[in-house]
Amino acid sequence: MEVIEGVFGSLNGRNVKSYTIKTDNGMELTCIDYGCIITKINVRDREGNLENIVLGFDTMDEYINYSPYFGCIIGRTAGRTENASFELDGVSYELPKNDGINNLHGGPHGFHNAIWDSSIEIQENEINITFSYTSPDGEEGFPGNLQVTVIYTINNANELIISYRAKSDKKTIVNLTNHSYFNLSGNLKRTVLHHELMLKSDGFLELDSSLIPTGKVLPVEGTVFDFRKGRQIWQGVESEHPQTKLVGGGYDHPFLLNANNQKEITLLDRESGRKIEIETDEPCVVLYTGNMLEDHYEIRGTQSQKHLGLCLETQKPPNMINHPNFPSSVLEANQVYRTKTKYSFTLI
Ligand code: FUC
């Protein structure tokens, strides 16, 4: 395996570092210490062409001016929090309102635009990049000094494993994810409309008009939300289902996973032959099909457009902090938050 370390750019007088990892089996991943952003993942198609399969930029300016959370770590809370507030033990906490009246992805100064400390460890068959960040008590409205570590492990089996760890000195809430937008066509040759997705999920969370999960689980059976036997994305985009229309044509929904660590999420593109299998210990995945991607900028020479990429955000269901029926995002003081998601890059 090979590592190339470099300087990606700078922010407020501080250099932003980049790491490019090359496996022995033709996969290359580049990430930076700003937001732990994965800027590029090159993998081969069935003909052997090595091409990029995520949305990303090559300059800091573009990340700052245009990026709708491309490739970053989201925290402290992924997704939307209703009315940008929550209650813990009778105390109410106010968060920044950065999506109408709601809080989105932990607020405007969330983990996605922090510069993290980083270090690299090289072994024979895997490389670990460890990112650390301490979010001070009260940052973006959240209680507790929170120490966060995110490790990207890349190995010779062409897997990426993201391990999350966090610990707070006060009771708080945490729900982390990675926000990579995948496009398996290679160098953005096509949209993701003909990508095929398989999800081991019998139910998804209903959203209200401001995209807040209501707490109601809707069965996928008989709808375009049924990915149990595989389904192409365009079917949801063209569907008349009120929940797909509500989110701008497509999906932006938390799916409850029936299984963990059993290839419960598979994305594939028949034309290129590329496939990603995802295994996680998280109870839910938010499928976002790029319905709100705007078209006033280019992504490495390709005009951005709706459905140019899709996100598979493994996490706990958003906004269900005090909902007894769902896995909770509450983290007790000095308790360790730990989750893991593995992405395997293969061919059909
Ligand atoms: C996703 C979606 C949101 C939003 C954002 C950029 O996680 O759930 O609706 O558009 O990313």
Residues whose N, C-alpha, C, O or C-beta is under 5 A from the ligand:
A	BS01	FUC	P68 Y69 D252 Y288 M292
